[in-house]
C-alpha cells in the first residue's frame, strides 16, 4: 500500500510532514510506503536532517508548486496543476498511490479531490467528516463544512457515508446515527430537519437514534452526527475555540497559583491530533484533510487512518451502499 | 415601576423566585415594586419563611394554574389561561405592570408573549437574545432559538433589535453587529448568509463589522451576533454543555490532586446567571426569559435587566427603529 502525503500543507511544512511520515512508518507494517509530495530539493534537505530514514518505504515525488493560504479553492486544479495537493491526488487517480493525506487548505483539498477523484455514483455531495471529542467516544460530525444549503436527501446520504466510515474506522458495528437539531422531539426543527428526520427514521438500514440537541453532543449519545455544513462548521470551530479559551484561562490560574496540574493529560480527550484528520467522504478515493496547525502526531495518525480506510476497502463499501440507495430511490 | 415575576417557573419554584425577588428589591430604588404571580397560598407560605419582607413593594397576584414542562407551547394561552405566565403577561398588557420575568418554558413564554403582548409594527419575528460569555465583553446572540427558517430580512430585523438592546442594556454606544458565518469573506456562507451580508453591509444605520466565524465568537469581536435561531440554539446549548463538561473534568482532577483552584472565580466569566436572562425582543412589552435551572442570583439579575429596559424605554425605541425600517422598505 502506498500513501501520498502532501508535504507542503502544514504551517510547519515540510518538517512536520516529514516527522509525521517517519512516525507513521514506525507504526505501520513493512508493506506500507509513503510518498512525500512537494519540492524535491526542499524535501531531500529535510530528509537529510534525519538519520536512518527507510528510503525504500519513504520516497519523494516532485511537485514544483504549492497552494498558498487564501487562494481560491475552486480554481486550484486549473491554476496550480503542479501544486503538491493536485499532484498527490493525480497520483491517486492514476493508481500510483492508494490514499492522499494533506494539511493544506480544506477548501482546496475538497475542490481538488472532487475534480480529480470525482464523486461516487449516488453521492450528490461529498462531505467532510470530523471527529468531535466527547465525554464518551468521539463523534463523527458530517458535514463539517464542505456543503451549505444541503437538502434533506443530502443529509440522508451523509448518514450513509458516516455509517460505513464509523464501521470501518471507528470500530462500531451498528453506528448510532443522530440528527443535529434544536429539540429531541420529531416535530422540532427547521424545515430541513423535519424532513430529514422522516427520511432517516424510515430508513431501516440505519440505526437512527433521533434528534441530538446542542447540549447532548458532548454526552456522546451518537456515533455519527448528521448536520448541514453551515451548522457543522460553526459548531466545530466554536468547539475548538471554547476549549482553547478555557484552557488558556486555566493555564494562567495554574501559573499564578504555582500549582501543578497536567492539562495535557486532563484534556487529552479534547486533543484533535489524536483523531487523525478529517476524511472527505463520498469521493472515489481516500482523501484525508488535516489541520494546517497539525503537529507531527496528527499527521502520523492521519496516515494511520488513511491506511485503515484502504485496508477496509471503505471507498468500495461506500460506493456499493450509495449506489444501492440511489437504485432504491429510483425504483420508488 | 412594577415588575411581574412568574413565581412558578424555575425548577426550585417558588423558593428561588422569592429569594431572587427579595435580592432584587434590596438593589433597586424604592419606587420599584415586584408582583409575584402564582398560587397565593403557596407564595404566602414561602414569604412567611422570610423576615422583614417589604410587603409594600412585594405583592402577590394569584394565578391558580401553572405551565408544566413538556406542555405544548403554542396552546398555553388557550389551554392554561390562569397559568402564572399567562396571568403575568396579561397584567403587563393591561398596564398593571411594566415588565414580566419568567423562568418557565422558553417556548411557552415566547408563544404567550406573542399572543398577549403582540409583535411590534415592523417586526415579522420577535427574537430571543442571549448573552454569550466571551474573552471580552459578553455578546448578545440573537436569535437564540425562537425562530427557524429565518429569511435575510428577518436577520436584518434581528440586527436592529439587538442594536437598540445593546445600546440600552449593554452600555455600548455604537454596537458592533456581526453575522455568524463559516468564513470571514463576504462571499462565504449559505444563501441566507450571503444575502443577509448584503442587507447588513448596505445599512448605514448599523455598525456592521462583517462575518464572524465560529472560532471568532469567543474573542468578542462583536457586541451583537446575528444568526438564524436553529444555528443560534445549537450553539448556545453546545456552549453551556462544553463548559460544564470541561469544568467537570477539572473538578475531578482537582479533587484527585488535592489542590485548590477557585473554579467559580476562574470561570465566573462563563456564568450565565450573571447576565440576567434572555430578552424577548420585538414584542410590545418587556418579557425576560430565565433558565429553568436559575439560582436566585439569576432571577435577581433578570429583574434588574427588566427594570433597566423599562427605564431606558427600550421597547418604544425599538418600535420607532423598526417602524422606520419598514417605512423605508415600503418606500423603495
Interface residues (C-beta under 8 A of the other chain):
Chain A: X135 X145 X148 X149 X180 X181 X182 X189 X190 X191 X193 X213 X214 X215 X216 X217 X218 X219 X228 X229 X230 X231 X233 X234 X235 X236 X237 X238 X239 X240 X241 X242 X243 X245 X246 X249 X250 X253 X254 X257 X259 X260 X261 X266 X267 X269 X270
Chain B: X135 X145 X148 X149 X180 X181 X182 X189 X190 X191 X193 X213 X214 X215 X216 X217 X218 X219 X228 X229 X230 X231 X233 X234 X235 X236 X237 X238 X239 X240 X241 X242 X243 X245 X246 X249 X250 X253 X254 X257 X259 X260 X261 X266 X267 X269 X270
